[in-house]
Amino acid sequence: MMYCFKCVMFKYPITTQIILTGLFSIAGSILFQVLEGFSEESSPILFLDAIWLFFIVINKIGYGDVNSYTNLGRISILLVA
C-alpha cells in the first residue's frame, strides 16, 4: 500500500498535494468545529469558516480573520499545521 502511494506521489505530485491539502482541511475543520462548539465565549463557527481557517493555516498564509477561542481549538490547529 505504501509503495503504491509513493508511486502516485512521484507520478502526480501536484494532484497529490491538492488532494492531501483538501483532506487535511476537511478533517481539521471537523475537529475544530467540534472542539470550538463547546466554547461559551465564541460565536458558532460555520463549517466553511473552519475549512477556510485550515486552508489558510496549512498553506502558511495566516490572515487571522477566523480565530480559536479555546485551548482545544488551538491544539487542533497545531496538530494539522
C-alpha positions as a Markdown table, in Angstrom:
| # | Residue | x | y | z |
|---|---|---|---|---|
| 1 | Met | 0.0 | 0.0 | 0.0 |
| 2 | Met | 2.8 | 2.4 | 0.9 |
| 3 | Tyr | 4.7 | 1.7 | -2.3 |
| 4 | Cys | 1.6 | 2.4 | -4.4 |
| 5 | Phe | 1.1 | 5.8 | -2.6 |
| 6 | Lys | 4.7 | 6.7 | -3.2 |
| 7 | Cys | 4.3 | 5.9 | -6.9 |
| 8 | Val | 1.3 | 8.1 | -7.2 |
| 9 | Met | 3.0 | 10.9 | -5.3 |
| 10 | Phe | 6.0 | 10.6 | -7.7 |
| 11 | Lys | 3.9 | 10.4 | -10.8 |
| 12 | Tyr | 1.3 | 13.1 | -9.9 |
| 13 | Pro | 2.9 | 15.4 | -7.3 |
| 14 | Ile | 0.7 | 18.5 | -7.8 |
| 15 | Thr | -2.6 | 16.4 | -7.8 |
| 16 | Thr | -1.5 | 14.5 | -4.7 |
| 17 | Gln | -0.7 | 17.8 | -2.9 |
| 18 | Ile | -4.1 | 19.3 | -3.8 |
| 19 | Ile | -5.9 | 16.1 | -2.6 |
| 20 | Leu | -3.9 | 15.9 | 0.6 |
| 21 | Thr | -4.4 | 19.6 | 1.4 |
| 22 | Gly | -8.2 | 19.1 | 0.9 |
| 23 | Leu | -8.4 | 16.0 | 3.1 |
| 24 | Phe | -6.4 | 17.6 | 5.9 |
| 25 | Ser | -8.5 | 20.8 | 5.6 |
| 26 | Ile | -11.8 | 18.9 | 5.9 |
| 27 | Ala | -10.6 | 16.6 | 8.7 |
| 28 | Gly | -9.1 | 19.5 | 10.7 |
| 29 | Ser | -12.3 | 21.6 | 10.1 |
| 30 | Ile | -14.5 | 18.9 | 11.5 |
| 31 | Leu | -12.2 | 18.5 | 14.5 |
| 32 | Phe | -12.0 | 22.3 | 15.0 |
| 33 | Gln | -15.8 | 22.8 | 14.7 |
| 34 | Val | -16.5 | 20.0 | 17.3 |
| 35 | Leu | -13.9 | 21.3 | 19.8 |
| 36 | Glu | -14.9 | 25.0 | 19.4 |
| 37 | Gly | -18.5 | 24.2 | 19.6 |
| 38 | Phe | -18.2 | 23.7 | 23.3 |
| 39 | Ser | -16.9 | 27.2 | 23.9 |
| 40 | Glu | -19.2 | 29.7 | 25.6 |
| 41 | Glu | -17.3 | 32.8 | 24.7 |
| 42 | Ser | -17.0 | 32.1 | 20.9 |
| 43 | Ser | -19.7 | 32.6 | 18.3 |
| 44 | Pro | -20.7 | 29.5 | 16.4 |
| 45 | Ile | -18.2 | 28.6 | 13.8 |
| 46 | Leu | -19.6 | 27.7 | 10.4 |
| 47 | Phe | -18.1 | 24.7 | 8.6 |
| 48 | Leu | -17.0 | 26.8 | 5.7 |
| 49 | Asp | -15.2 | 29.2 | 8.1 |
| 50 | Ala | -13.5 | 26.2 | 9.6 |
| 51 | Ile | -12.4 | 24.9 | 6.2 |
| 52 | Trp | -11.1 | 28.4 | 5.3 |
| 53 | Leu | -9.1 | 28.6 | 8.6 |
| 54 | Phe | -7.4 | 25.3 | 8.0 |
| 55 | Phe | -6.7 | 26.1 | 4.3 |
| 56 | Ile | -5.0 | 29.3 | 5.4 |
| 57 | Val | -3.1 | 27.5 | 8.2 |
| 58 | Ile | -1.9 | 24.6 | 6.0 |
| 59 | Asn | -0.7 | 27.0 | 3.3 |
| 60 | Lys | 1.0 | 29.2 | 5.9 |
| 61 | Ile | -0.8 | 32.4 | 4.9 |
| 62 | Gly | -2.3 | 33.4 | 8.2 |
| 63 | Tyr | -4.9 | 36.1 | 7.6 |
| 64 | Gly | -6.3 | 36.0 | 11.2 |
| 65 | Asp | -10.0 | 36.6 | 10.3 |
| 66 | Val | -11.1 | 33.3 | 12.0 |
| 67 | Asn | -9.6 | 32.5 | 15.4 |
| 68 | Ser | -9.9 | 29.8 | 18.0 |
| 69 | Tyr | -11.0 | 30.7 | 21.5 |
| 70 | Thr | -10.4 | 27.5 | 23.4 |
| 71 | Asn | -7.1 | 25.7 | 24.1 |
| 72 | Leu | -8.5 | 22.5 | 22.4 |
| 73 | Gly | -9.2 | 24.5 | 19.3 |
| 74 | Arg | -5.6 | 25.9 | 19.3 |
| 75 | Ile | -4.3 | 22.4 | 19.8 |
| 76 | Ser | -6.3 | 21.1 | 16.8 |
| 77 | Ile | -4.8 | 23.9 | 14.6 |
| 78 | Leu | -1.3 | 23.0 | 15.9 |
| 79 | Leu | -1.8 | 19.3 | 15.1 |
| 80 | Val | -3.0 | 19.9 | 11.5 |
| 81 | Ala | -0.4 | 22.6 | 10.7 |
